[in-house]
Amino acid sequence: MSLTPEQIAAANKANLEALVSLTHKAFESIEKLVELNMQAARSTLEENAAHAKAVLSAKGPQELAALQTEYVKPAQEKALAYGRQVYDIAASTQAEVSKMAEAQLATAKEKFTELVDQAAEKAPKGSESAVAAVKTAMANADAAFESVQKAARQAVSLAETNLKTLSETAAKATGRR
């Protein structure tokens, strides 16, 4: 059950490639969030400046009240849209990272299973119960991991449902259908 230097080097190379890929995904998400925030800041600045000019040129309290009402509704809608975009970026990143992690874990599990099988072939007589215990532990760990994955998928689904409900409620509140 000994590993050759070539196997160790290959495993290290695969792990490095996975880390680099994960880092690229993280930076892509950060870039998307920075771009979104810059767009939101630029848009907000322009809209606030235009609104301030309109407020300063208002001819009376009624016109001022109308300007405020006119200003609030789009701001709420934009805040909702911004929240949805942030959520979409986060959900997309989480899905990609989960997919990468699942692939890495599947590969690791496969390699470990191969090692256990090789060790079982070379194991002395009478060690069958120890090999069976290792295989049982692997099966239990795999089942636990599947449960965690299922719970994570349910949590993501619940978050999506809550976001959709929140968006629908906010849309009704702002009069948009």
C-alpha positions in Angstrom: 0.0 0.0 0.0 2.9 2.3 -0.7 2.6 5.3 -3.0 5.1 5.9 -5.7 6.7 9.3 -6.2 4.9 9.6 -9.5 1.5 9.0 -7.8 2.3 11.6 -5.2 3.4 14.1 -7.8 0.2 13.4 -9.9 -2.0 13.9 -6.8 -0.2 17.2 -6.0 -0.5 18.4 -9.5 -4.3 17.6 -9.5 -4.7 19.4 -6.2 -2.8 22.4 -7.5 -5.0 22.5 -10.6 -8.1 22.3 -8.5 -6.9 25.1 -6.3 -6.0 27.3 -9.3 -9.4 26.7 -10.8 -11.2 27.5 -7.5 -9.2 30.7 -7.2 -10.2 31.7 -10.7 -13.8 31.1 -9.9 -13.5 33.2 -6.8 -11.9 36.1 -8.7 -14.5 35.9 -11.4 -17.3 36.3 -8.8 -15.4 39.1 -7.1 -15.1 40.9 -10.4 -18.8 40.4 -11.1 -19.7 41.9 -7.7 -17.3 44.8 -8.1 -18.7 45.6 -11.6 -22.3 45.3 -10.2 -21.4 47.6 -7.3 -19.7 50.2 -9.6 -22.8 50.2 -11.9 -25.1 50.6 -8.9 -23.0 53.4 -7.4 -22.7 55.2 -10.7 -26.4 54.9 -11.4 -27.3 56.0 -7.8 -25.1 59.0 -8.0 -26.6 60.1 -11.3 -30.1 59.5 -10.1 -29.5 61.3 -6.8 -28.0 64.3 -8.7 -31.0 64.5 -11.0 -33.4 64.1 -8.1 -31.7 66.9 -6.1 -31.9 69.2 -9.1 -35.6 68.4 -9.5 -36.2 69.0 -5.8 -34.4 72.3 -5.9 -36.5 73.5 -8.8 -39.8 72.3 -7.3 -42.5 75.0 -7.3 -44.3 74.0 -4.1 -45.0 71.4 -1.5 -47.3 69.3 -3.8 -44.7 69.1 -6.5 -42.0 68.2 -3.9 -44.3 65.4 -2.5 -44.9 64.1 -6.0 -41.2 64.1 -6.7 -40.5 62.1 -3.6 -43.2 59.6 -4.4 -41.9 59.3 -7.9 -38.4 58.8 -6.6 -39.1 56.1 -3.9 -40.8 53.5 -6.0 -38.0 53.0 -8.6 -35.4 53.0 -5.8 -37.2 50.1 -4.1 -37.3 48.2 -7.4 -33.7 48.9 -8.1 -32.8 47.7 -4.6 -34.7 44.4 -5.3 -33.0 44.0 -8.6 -29.6 44.6 -7.0 -30.3 42.0 -4.4 -31.4 39.5 -7.0 -28.2 40.1 -9.0 -26.0 39.6 -5.9 -27.9 36.4 -5.1 -27.5 35.1 -8.6 -23.8 35.7 -8.5 -23.4 34.0 -5.2 -25.7 31.1 -6.2 -23.8 30.6 -9.4 -20.4 30.7 -7.6 -21.7 28.3 -5.0 -22.9 25.9 -7.6 -19.6 25.9 -9.5 -17.6 25.4 -6.3 -19.9 22.6 -5.2 -19.5 20.9 -8.5 -15.7 21.2 -8.3 -15.6 19.9 -4.7 -17.9 17.0 -5.6 -15.6 16.0 -8.4 -12.5 16.3 -6.2 -14.1 14.2 -3.5 -15.3 11.6 -6.0 -11.7 11.3 -7.3 -10.3 11.1 -3.8 -12.9 8.5 -2.8 -12.0 6.4 -5.8 -8.3 6.6 -5.1 -8.8 5.7 -1.5 -11.0 2.8 -2.4 -8.3 1.5 -4.8 -5.7 1.8 -2.0 -7.9 -0.1 0.5 -8.6 -2.8 -2.1 -4.8 -3.1 -2.8 -4.1 -3.3 0.9 -6.8 -5.9 1.3 -5.2 -8.1 -1.4 -1.8 -7.9 0.3 -3.2 -8.1 3.9 -2.2 -11.1 5.9 -4.8 -13.8 6.6 -7.0 -12.9 9.6 -7.2 -9.2 8.8 -10.5 -9.5 6.9 -12.4 -7.9 9.8 -10.1 -4.9 9.8 -10.5 -4.4 6.1 -14.3 -4.8 6.4 -14.3 -2.2 9.2 -12.4 0.3 7.0 -14.9 -0.4 4.1 -17.8 0.1 6.5 -16.3 3.4 7.8 -15.9 4.5 4.2 -19.5 3.7 3.4 -20.7 5.5 6.6 -18.6 8.6 5.7 -20.0 8.5 2.2 -23.6 8.3 3.5 -22.9 11.2 5.9 -21.5 13.3 3.1 -24.5 12.6 0.9 -26.8 13.7 3.8 -24.8 17.0 4.1 -25.0 17.5 0.4 -28.8 16.9 0.4 -29.2 19.4 3.3 -27.1 22.0 1.4 -29.2 21.6 -1.7 -32.4 21.9 0.4 -31.0 25.1 2.0 -30.2 26.6 -1.4 -33.7 25.7 -2.7 -35.3 27.3 0.4 -33.2 30.4 -0.1 -34.3 30.6 -3.8 -37.9 30.2 -2.8 -37.6 32.9 -0.1 -36.0 35.3 -2.5 -38.7 34.6 -5.1 -41.4 35.2 -2.5 -39.7 38.4 -1.2 -39.4 39.7 -4.8 -43.1 39.0 -5.5 -44.1 40.6 -2.2 -42.0 43.7 -2.9 -43.3 43.9 -6.5 -46.9 43.9 -5.2 -45.9 46.5 -2.5 -44.5 48.8 -5.2 -47.4 48.3 -7.5 -45.5 46.4 -10.1 -47.0 43.1 -11.2 
